[in-house]
């Protein structure tokens, strides 16, 4: 299996899911946010897996120039993307939990 472009698709999907979750939180929609959070984290993990598989493919083909050129840059970009993804997912989680606490406070007998 060629992993060359799956990391790009999974990375775009991961950030797309978290942006959709943030938009839903901003609009006050309270249902289904857990699914979007899980999908975003799963796609982020699959992005990392695809990158590791791509590096593994380079090692098996003994393409040392690709490893020397790409892996240092990939490591720094993946670290930035991972931290950004975690922060955005935490923001979405906090927005949803804060909204749930506010709506529970409005109904004292539920």
N, C-alpha and C positions, 0 to 999 in steps of 0.2 A: 504494500500500500504506500502510495506517495503522500507524504505529510506536508508537502511544500506550502500549500495554501490553506490547509484546514485551520492553522493557528490564526490566520487573519479573519476567517469567517467566525470562528469561535470567540475571538476577541471583540469583534464588532457586535456579535450577539450578546456577549456579557455586558458590555457598556450600554447597549440598547435596552436590555432588560432593566438595568438599574436606573436609567433615565426614565423609562416608562413608570417604574415604581415611584420615583421621586415626583413625577408629574401627577400620578394618582394620589400621592400623599398631599400634595399642594392643593389638589381639587377637593380633598376631603373624602375620597372614596375609601372605604374601610374593608371591603371584601376582596380577597384574592391576592393580597400583598405578599403572603407567605410563599405563594407559588412563584411570583416574580423574583423574590429574594433567593429562593432555592435555585431557580433557573439561572440567575446571574452568577451565583457562586459556582454552580456546576459548569457553566460555560467558561468561567475563569480558570477553573481547575483543568478543564479539557484543553484550554489554550496552552497551559503550562505543559501538559502531557504531550501535545502535538509538537511543541518546541523541543522537548527532550527526545522524542522519537526522531525528529529531523536531525538533531545532533548525533544521535545513535546511528542514523543512516550514513552520515558523513564519516563517522569513525569506522564503520564496516567497510566503506569504500576507500578508506585511508586517504581521504581528502583533507590533508592537514592544512592546506592554505585556507580552505573555507573555515576550518575550526579557528585558526589564528586570526582571521579577519572578522568573523561574525560573532563568535561566542562572547568576547568581552563587551561588545556593544549590545548584544542580546541580553546579557545578564543585567546591565544597568537599566535598559528599557523595560525589561520584565519586572525588575524591582519597583520601578516607578509605577508601572501599570498595576501591579499587584497592590501596592499601598493605596493608590488612588481608588481602585475597585473596592477595597476593604473600607476605606473612609466613606465612599459614596453609599455603600450598603449599610454601614452603621448610621449614616445620616437618615436614610430611608427608614430604617428600623426605629430610630428615635422619633421621627415624625409620626410614624404610625402608632407607636406605643403612647406618645403624648396625646394624640387624638383619641385613642381608646380610653385613656384616663379621663379626659374631658367629657366624653360622652357618658361614661359610667357615673361621673359626678352629677350629671344633669338628671339622672333617674335614681332617686334614693331607694326605691322599693323593688328594684329589679334583681 
